[in-house]
Amino acid sequence: MSQPASSTAPSASAPTASSTTSKPSRPRSPHFPPHNAPRTWFLANGTSPIAVAVTRKALEHGDCVVLGIGPGEWESERGEELRGFVEDLGVGDRKCISRGEDGLDGRERAGSRTGDGLRDGGRERGAGDGRVEGKGDRQERECREKRRWRGRLRIVGLDAGVIAQCQAAIAEAVEAFCRIDVLVGMTGEALVGSVEELAQTERTFSAVRDQFETNFFANVNLIRAVLPTMREKQNGHIVMLTGITAHLGTPGLGMYCASQWAIEGYCDSLAYEIAPFNIKMTIMQPNLEINVLTNRITAVPQMTEYSPVMNGAPLSREILSGLLDKLEGHDSPSPTSSSYPSPKSDDDSFNSYASDSASPSSPSSDMDIDDDRPPRASDALQETSITSFYPPLVPQVRSALIAETVFALLAIGGHDNPPARHIIGHEGVTAVKEKLKTISEELEDFCEVSALVDFVGEEGDGVGVAPGGGPGVGSGKEN
């Protein structure tokens, strides 16, 4: 395959806890892959913080973007950031962008699609003419740039669980910009609960089906819808945003991990099938908290046997509960949280914000819940019924949390020779390396046992090793 997996690992070794200060600083803006014309991005889950951030950067670079948003998301609290971004472009209604009513004249529209807009922008800044840009000139230039942005942005309705809607959304994108260069699948949801807790009732098991509908089948539908277009153009790049949970089993997120493993197995196999059409496939794996904290979380009721008092396993319910409390800046831990984990991020501003919150501590087992205290996001994880919510993240934390993922998407999306798999962040690389090291050690420990299944028969007995390593059985005697 033309995309070697080894290309995903950084050349430098992952730092230890004592050497995090020596980590190389991330550039202020990503190095976009070289290309001759603006790329067209199709981003699923368009109201997610990652999608909005990628859209800003891509439009600023001169690319075209199509955002797919689900039913009711535009009007919901989840769509607040996207609505603010659209209003900042001077468009009061999403429908204007959906219809392409951007206010551009013919020359400006052509420039926004061919890249001339970027070159014109350099001349508008007075580059080379010795003139100092005044306040009025700057405002006029910013207004023109926003108008060009509107010409390169489309918002389409998308319920990724319905293949017909995926096909219609892809068709709208192609009609607007003639092609799709990069499809980013980031439809996801985290289902919190142990495997046994998820098998208690028909409703909890239905939540498991919904998990696979969202994390697996919705992304499969998008890929199915875009493949004919990319195959016809003999060009395209599919980027699937999953997580290191597709490498590592996580207690309390068993079905979430299973859905991630499923979509990665699908993409790994598909990559070989579409390579002859010059369609690339990249799986991107950010740290666990990136996808969990930027998407909807659904929690099922906790069984007594899996409470922190009865079960010593580091279950995700308690870890997420402590993390949400810390991010909200609460002075005392939730009585249901066993400990406060440190937020994992390579961004200093994210770590500094979290470290200013309450110090880690372990609540006593007899701590009573204060009925008068304000409600917390972590309370939803301890409900006695199935509960869904979006984690509340202040802009400072949200921007720091997703910065590395946005950077990686923009730097790799549309690349001529992208990696087949890319792990985002030093901590993710370290965790995966430890997992692979464990697998390698176990292979060595049981190598002799593995070899015992290779039957080597005597000459003429019809029993031997089949091609591929399995035993081949003929008509001869058995050993």
C-alpha positions in Angstrom: 0.0 0.0 0.0 1.3 3.5 -0.8 0.6 4.8 2.6 3.1 3.2 5.0 1.9 3.0 8.6 5.4 3.8 9.8 5.0 7.3 8.5 2.7 8.2 11.4 5.2 7.9 14.1 7.3 11.0 14.9 11.1 10.7 14.6 11.7 12.0 18.1 10.9 9.8 21.1 7.8 10.7 23.1 8.8 12.8 26.2 8.4 11.6 29.7 6.6 13.5 32.5 9.9 15.1 33.5 10.7 16.3 30.0 7.4 17.9 28.9 9.0 21.3 29.0 11.4 20.4 26.2 8.7 19.5 23.8 8.9 21.4 20.5 6.5 24.2 20.3 3.7 23.9 17.8 3.8 26.4 14.9 1.2 29.2 15.1 -0.5 28.0 11.9 -0.4 24.7 10.0 1.7 24.1 6.9 -0.9 23.4 4.3 -0.1 20.8 1.7 0.9 22.3 -1.6 -1.9 22.5 -4.2 -2.6 24.3 -7.4 -6.2 25.3 -6.7 -8.4 25.7 -3.6 -9.5 22.5 -2.1 -13.0 21.6 -1.2 -13.6 20.2 2.2 -16.8 18.3 3.3 -17.0 18.3 7.1 -19.7 16.1 8.8 -20.9 17.1 12.3 -20.6 20.8 11.2 -21.6 22.2 14.6 -18.7 20.5 16.4 -16.0 22.8 17.7 -13.4 21.0 15.5 -15.5 21.5 12.4 -16.0 25.2 13.1 -12.3 25.7 13.8 -11.2 23.9 10.6 -13.7 25.9 8.6 -12.2 29.2 9.8 -8.6 28.2 9.0 -9.6 26.6 5.6 -11.5 29.7 4.5 -8.7 31.9 5.6 -6.3 29.8 3.5 -8.6 30.2 0.4 -10.2 26.7 0.4 -13.9 26.0 0.0 -15.9 24.3 2.8 -19.2 22.4 3.0 -20.6 21.8 6.5 -23.2 19.1 7.1 -25.4 19.8 10.1 -28.0 17.5 11.6 -31.7 18.1 12.2 -32.3 20.8 14.8 -28.6 21.5 15.4 -28.6 25.0 13.9 -31.1 26.3 16.4 -29.8 24.4 19.4 -27.2 25.5 21.9 -24.8 23.2 20.2 -25.0 25.4 17.1 -24.2 28.6 18.9 -20.6 28.8 17.8 -21.4 28.2 14.2 -24.2 30.7 14.2 -21.8 33.3 15.7 -19.3 32.5 12.9 -21.9 32.9 10.2 -23.2 36.2 11.7 -19.6 37.4 11.8 -19.5 36.9 8.0 -22.3 39.4 7.7 -25.0 36.7 6.9 -28.0 36.8 9.2 -29.5 33.5 8.0 -28.0 30.1 7.4 -30.3 29.8 4.3 -28.4 32.5 2.5 -25.2 30.5 2.7 -27.1 27.3 1.8 -28.4 29.0 -1.4 -25.1 30.7 -2.2 -26.4 34.3 -1.6 -22.9 35.7 -0.8 -23.2 39.1 -2.4 -20.2 38.6 -4.6 -20.0 40.0 -8.1 -18.8 37.7 -11.0 -15.1 38.7 -10.7 -15.0 38.2 -6.9 -16.8 34.9 -7.1 -14.4 33.6 -9.8 -11.4 34.7 -7.6 -12.8 32.9 -4.6 -12.9 29.6 -6.5 -9.7 29.9 -8.5 -7.4 31.3 -5.8 -7.2 34.7 -7.5 -8.9 36.1 -4.4 -5.8 35.2 -2.4 -3.4 36.9 -4.8 -5.7 39.9 -5.1 -5.6 40.1 -1.3 -1.9 40.6 -1.3 -2.2 43.6 -3.7 -5.1 45.0 -1.5 -2.8 45.1 1.4 -0.6 47.6 -0.5 2.2 45.1 -0.8 5.0 46.5 -2.9 3.5 50.0 -3.4 5.1 51.6 -0.3 1.7 52.7 1.0 0.8 52.4 4.6 -2.6 50.8 5.1 -5.0 53.0 7.0 -7.9 52.1 9.2 -10.4 52.6 6.4 -8.3 50.5 4.0 -8.1 47.7 6.6 -11.8 47.7 7.2 -12.6 47.6 3.5 -10.1 44.8 3.0 -11.6 42.8 5.9 -15.1 43.3 4.5 -14.0 42.1 1.1 -12.3 39.0 2.6 -15.5 38.1 4.5 -17.5 38.4 1.3 -15.1 36.0 -0.3 -15.4 33.7 2.6 -19.2 33.6 2.2 -18.7 32.6 -1.5 -16.6 29.6 -0.4 -18.9 28.3 2.4 -22.0 26.2 2.1 -24.1 24.7 4.9 -26.2 21.7 4.1 -28.7 19.6 6.0 -27.3 16.1 6.9 -28.6 13.2 8.8 -25.7 10.9 8.3 -27.8 7.9 9.5 -29.8 8.1 6.3 -27.9 7.2 3.1 -30.3 9.3 0.9 -29.5 12.4 2.9 -25.8 11.8 2.6 -26.1 11.4 -1.2 -28.1 14.6 -1.4 -25.6 16.6 0.7 -22.7 15.3 -1.4 -24.6 16.3 -4.5 -25.2 19.8 -3.2 -21.4 20.2 -2.4 -20.5 19.0 -5.9 -23.0 21.4 -7.5 -21.6 24.3 -5.6 -17.8 23.6 -6.0 -17.6 20.9 -8.7 -15.8 18.4 -6.6 -14.9 17.2 -3.1 -11.2 16.9 -2.3 -11.3 16.1 1.4 -14.1 14.3 3.3 -13.7 14.5 7.1 -15.8 12.0 9.0 -16.1 13.1 12.6 -19.6 11.9 13.5 -19.3 10.5 17.0 -20.9 10.0 20.4 -19.5 8.5 23.7 -21.6 5.8 25.5 -20.5 5.6 29.1 -21.2 2.3 31.0 -19.6 -1.0 31.7 -20.4 -3.9 29.3 -22.7 -5.4 31.9 -24.5 -2.2 32.7 -25.2 -1.8 29.0 -26.9 -5.2 28.9 -29.4 -4.7 31.8 -32.5 -3.6 29.9 -33.8 -3.3 26.3 -33.3 0.5 26.6 -29.6 0.2 27.5 -29.1 -2.3 24.7 -30.8 0.1 22.3 -28.3 2.7 23.4 -25.6 0.2 22.2 -27.3 0.0 18.8 -27.5 3.8 18.6 -23.8 4.0 19.4 -22.9 1.9 16.3 -25.4 3.8 14.2 -23.7 7.0 15.1 -20.0 6.1 15.2 -20.0 3.4 12.5 -22.9 3.3 10.1 -23.2 7.1 9.8 -19.6 7.4 8.8 -20.0 4.5 6.4 -22.9 6.2 4.7 -20.9 9.3 4.1 -18.0 7.3 2.6 -20.5 5.4 0.4 -22.0 8.6 -0.8 -18.7 10.3 -1.7 -16.9 7.4 -3.3 -18.6 7.7 -6.8 -17.6 11.4 -7.1 -14.0 10.8 -6.0 -13.7 7.7 -8.2 -14.9 9.7 -11.2 -12.4 12.5 -10.5 -9.6 9.9 -9.8 -8.7 12.0 -6.8 -9.8 12.4 -3.2 -8.8 12.1 0.5 -11.0 10.5 3.1 -10.0 11.4 6.7 -11.7 9.5 9.6 -11.4 11.1 13.0 -11.5 8.3 15.6 -9.2 8.1 18.7 -6.5 6.1 20.5 -9.4 4.2 22.0 -9.3 2.2 18.7 -5.9 1.0 19.9 -6.6 0.8 23.7 -9.4 -0.9 25.5 -10.9 1.6 28.0 -12.9 0.3 31.0 -16.3 1.9 31.1 -16.2 2.8 27.4 -16.3 -0.8 26.0 -19.0 -0.2 23.3 -17.5 3.2 22.4 -14.1 1.5 21.8 -15.8 -1.3 19.9 -17.5 1.2 17.5 -14.1 2.9 17.0 -12.4 -0.4 16.2 -15.2 -1.2 13.8 -14.8 2.0 11.7 -11.0 1.7 11.7 -11.2 -1.9 10.4 -13.6 -0.8 7.7 -11.3 2.1 6.7 -8.1 0.0 6.8 -9.7 -2.6 4.4 -11.3 0.1 2.2 -7.9 1.9 1.8 -6.6 -1.0 -0.3 -9.7 -1.1 -2.5 -9.8 2.6 -3.4 -6.0 3.1 -3.8 -6.2 2.3 -7.6 -8.5 5.2 -8.0 -6.0 7.6 -6.4 -8.2 8.0 -3.4 -6.3 8.2 -0.1 -7.5 7.2 3.4 -6.2 8.5 6.7 -7.3 7.5 10.2 -6.6 10.3 12.7 -6.4 9.4 16.4 -6.5 12.2 19.0 -6.5 11.5 22.7 -9.5 10.1 24.4 -10.8 13.3 25.8 -10.9 15.2 22.5 -13.7 13.3 20.9 -15.5 12.6 24.2 -15.6 16.2 25.4 -16.4 17.7 22.0 -19.4 15.4 21.3 -22.5 14.2 23.0 -22.0 11.9 26.0 -24.7 9.3 26.9 -24.5 7.6 30.2 -26.5 4.6 31.4 -27.4 3.9 35.1 -24.5 2.6 37.2 -24.8 -0.8 38.9 -23.7 -1.0 42.5 -21.1 -3.7 41.6 -19.3 -1.1 39.4 -19.3 1.8 41.8 -15.9 3.0 43.0 -16.5 1.5 46.4 -17.1 -2.0 45.1 -14.9 -2.0 41.9 -11.3 -0.9 41.9 -11.1 -0.7 38.1 -10.3 2.8 36.7 -13.7 3.2 35.1 -14.3 6.0 32.7 -17.4 7.2 34.5 -15.5 8.4 37.5 -12.6 9.7 35.5 -14.9 11.8 33.3 -16.8 13.0 36.3 -13.7 14.3 38.0 -12.5 15.8 34.7 -15.7 17.7 34.2 -15.7 19.0 37.7 -12.2 20.2 37.4 -12.9 21.9 34.0 -15.9 23.7 35.6 -13.6 25.0 38.4 -15.5 23.4 41.3 -13.7 23.8 44.6 -14.7 20.3 45.9 -14.9 17.0 44.1 -18.2 15.4 43.3 -19.1 12.8 46.0 -19.5 10.2 43.3 -16.0 10.8 41.8 -13.2 8.6 43.1 -10.4 11.0 42.1 -9.5 14.0 40.0 -7.4 13.0 37.0 -5.2 15.5 35.4 -6.5 16.7 32.0 -4.3 15.4 29.2 -3.3 17.8 26.6 0.0 19.0 25.0 -1.3 22.6 25.0 0.1 24.6 27.9 -2.9 26.9 28.1 -5.2 23.9 28.6 -3.0 22.4 31.3 -2.6 25.8 33.1 -6.3 26.3 33.1 -6.9 22.9 34.6 -4.2 23.2 37.2 -5.7 26.4 38.5 -8.8 24.5 39.5 -9.3 22.4 42.6 -6.4 20.2 43.6 -6.8 16.4 43.2 -8.3 14.7 46.2 -10.2 11.6 47.1 -13.6 12.2 48.8 -14.5 10.2 51.8 -17.0 7.4 51.4 -19.4 9.0 53.8 -19.5 12.4 52.1 -23.1 13.6 51.7 -24.4 15.2 48.6 -25.2 18.9 49.2 -28.7 19.4 47.8 -28.1 23.2 47.8 -25.0 23.1 45.6 -25.4 24.3 42.0 -25.9 21.5 39.4 -22.8 20.1 37.7 -22.3 18.6 34.3 -20.8 15.5 36.0 -24.2 14.9 37.7 -25.5 13.6 34.4 -23.1 10.6 34.7 -24.7 9.5 38.0 -28.4 9.7 37.0 -30.6 6.7 37.5 -31.9 6.9 33.9 -30.2 7.1 30.5 -29.0 10.6 30.1 -27.4 12.5 27.2 -25.6 15.9 27.3 -22.9 18.0 25.7 -20.0 18.8 28.0 -20.0 22.6 28.8 -16.6 24.0 27.7 -15.6 27.6 28.1 -14.0 29.0 24.9 -10.5 29.1 26.4 -10.6 25.4 27.3 -12.3 24.4 24.0 -9.8 26.1 21.8 -6.8 24.7 23.7 -8.4 21.2 23.7 -8.9 20.9 20.0 -5.8 22.9 18.8 -3.6 20.0 18.0 -6.4 18.1 16.2 -7.4 21.1 14.0 -3.7 21.6 13.2 -3.3 17.9 12.1 -6.4 17.9 10.0 -5.4 21.0 8.1 -1.8 19.9 7.6 -2.6 16.4 6.4 -6.0 16.8 4.7 -5.5 16.8 0.9 -1.9 15.7 1.1 -0.5 13.9 -1.9 1.1 11.2 0.2 -0.8 11.2 3.6 -0.1 8.8 6.4 -2.5 5.8 6.6 -2.7 6.4 10.4 -1.8 9.5 12.4 -1.8 9.7 16.2 -2.2 13.2 17.5 -0.2 14.3 20.5 2.8 13.0 22.5 0.6 11.3 25.1 -1.3 9.4 22.4 1.9 8.2 20.8 3.3 7.1 24.2 0.1 5.2 25.1 0.1 3.4 21.7 3.8 2.5 21.9 3.2 1.0 25.4 0.3 -1.1 24.0 2.4 -2.3 21.0 5.3 -3.1 23.4 3.0 -5.2 25.5 1.7 -7.1 22.4 5.3 -7.7 21.2 6.3 -9.0 24.6 3.4 -11.4 24.8 4.1 -12.7 21.3 7.6 -13.5 22.4 6.5 -15.1 25.6 4.1 -17.5 23.8 6.0 -17.8 20.5 6.7 -21.5 21.3 3.0 -22.2 21.9 2.1 -20.5 18.7 4.5 -22.7 16.8 3.0 -25.9 18.2 -0.1 -25.6 16.0 2.1 -25.8 12.8 1.8 -29.5 11.9 4.6 -30.9 9.8 3.7 -34.3 8.4 5.9 -37.0 7.1 6.6 -37.3 3.4 3.6 -38.8 1.6 1.2 -38.7 4.5 -0.8 -35.8 3.0 -0.5 -33.6 6.1 1.5 -30.4 6.0 1.6 -26.7 6.4 -0.8 -25.0 4.0 0.0 -21.7 2.3 -0.4 -18.9 4.7 0.7 -20.9 7.7 -2.4 -23.0 8.4 -2.3 -26.8 8.4 -3.1 -28.5 5.0 -4.9 -31.9 5.4 -4.9 -34.4 2.6 -5.9 -38.0 2.3 -3.0 -39.3 4.3 -2.9 -40.5 7.9 -3.4 -38.2 10.9 -0.5 -37.3 13.2 
